[in-house]
């Protein structure tokens, strides 16, 4: 599956840096899937449900915001230490087309619906903020 170009240009804004980045982690959003429009209340409700689920399942979570440098569209997301298969399943449960997965600083966009993925580049080069 070819990925929407927005997935390949995404940058990540941090309020505060974590004390450590795990060797492997996923980045998952619960906001409206690319191409869909949800109300602010729908987005926030989905985000709260996702946060509650992730804090139960993962030993490490960290808030970040994925955004497009060309359109400035932004989605609050969660970096979470989970196996890829579990992260993909959670993304699918929250109506996401794709999630990000980082392994030793390699950022990859991964489909939630099929096994396709694409390398995006070094994760730390895409961090904006502290």
C-alpha positions in Angstrom: 0.0 0.0 0.0 1.5 3.4 -0.9 1.4 5.7 2.1 -0.2 9.2 2.1 2.7 11.7 1.6 1.8 13.4 4.9 3.0 10.3 6.8 6.4 10.7 5.2 6.9 14.4 6.1 5.7 14.3 9.7 7.7 16.0 12.4 7.2 15.5 16.1 6.8 18.3 18.7 7.7 17.6 22.3 6.7 19.6 25.4 9.4 17.9 27.5 11.9 15.3 26.4 11.6 11.9 28.1 14.4 10.8 30.4 15.1 7.9 27.9 13.8 6.7 24.6 13.3 2.9 24.5 15.2 0.9 21.8 11.8 0.1 20.2 8.6 2.0 20.5 5.4 2.9 18.6 3.8 6.2 18.0 0.0 6.0 17.9 -2.7 8.6 17.5 -6.5 8.2 18.0 -7.4 11.4 16.1 -9.3 11.3 12.8 -7.9 9.0 10.2 -6.2 10.8 7.2 -8.9 12.1 4.9 -11.6 12.1 7.6 -12.9 14.9 9.7 -14.1 14.4 13.3 -15.4 16.9 15.7 -13.0 18.1 18.4 -15.1 16.2 21.0 -14.7 12.9 19.0 -10.9 13.4 18.7 -10.5 14.2 22.4 -12.7 11.3 23.5 -10.7 8.8 21.3 -7.5 10.3 22.6 -8.6 9.9 26.2 -9.6 6.2 25.6 -6.3 5.5 23.9 -4.3 7.1 26.7 -6.1 5.0 29.3 -5.5 1.8 27.3 -1.8 2.6 26.7 -1.0 3.4 30.3 -2.4 -0.1 31.3 -0.5 -2.0 28.6 2.9 -0.3 28.4 5.6 0.3 30.9 6.5 3.6 29.2 4.4 6.3 27.5 5.3 9.8 26.4 3.1 12.5 24.8 4.2 14.1 21.6 2.4 15.8 18.7 2.9 14.7 15.1 2.5 17.6 12.6 3.0 18.4 9.0 5.6 21.1 8.3 3.8 22.1 5.1 0.2 22.3 6.3 0.8 22.6 10.1 -2.0 20.0 10.6 -1.2 18.5 14.0 -2.3 15.4 15.9 -1.6 14.7 19.6 -0.1 11.2 19.8 1.5 8.8 22.2 5.0 7.2 22.0 4.6 3.8 23.7 6.8 0.8 24.4 4.9 -2.0 22.9 5.6 -4.8 20.4 4.8 -3.8 16.8 2.0 -6.4 16.4 0.2 -5.1 19.5 0.7 -1.4 18.4 -0.7 -2.2 14.9 -3.7 -3.9 16.5 -4.4 -0.9 18.8 -4.0 1.5 15.8 -6.6 -0.6 13.9 -8.9 -0.6 16.9 -8.8 3.2 16.9 -9.5 3.5 13.2 -6.0 4.4 12.2 -4.6 3.7 8.7 -1.1 3.5 10.0 1.2 4.0 13.0 4.9 4.8 13.3 7.4 2.4 14.7 10.9 3.3 15.9 13.7 0.8 16.2 17.2 2.1 17.1 16.2 5.6 15.8 14.9 4.3 12.5 11.4 5.7 12.0 9.0 3.6 9.9 5.4 4.1 9.0 3.5 0.8 9.3 0.0 0.0 7.9 -2.5 -1.1 10.5 -4.4 -3.1 7.9 -1.7 -5.0 6.0 2.0 -5.9 6.5 3.3 -2.9 4.4 5.7 -0.4 5.9 8.1 2.2 4.7 11.2 3.7 6.2 10.8 7.5 6.8 14.3 8.2 8.2 16.0 8.9 11.5 13.5 9.6 14.3 15.6 12.0 16.3 16.1 14.3 13.2 12.3 14.8 13.2 12.0 16.0 16.7 11.1 19.7 17.2 11.3 21.2 20.6 13.2 20.6 23.8 
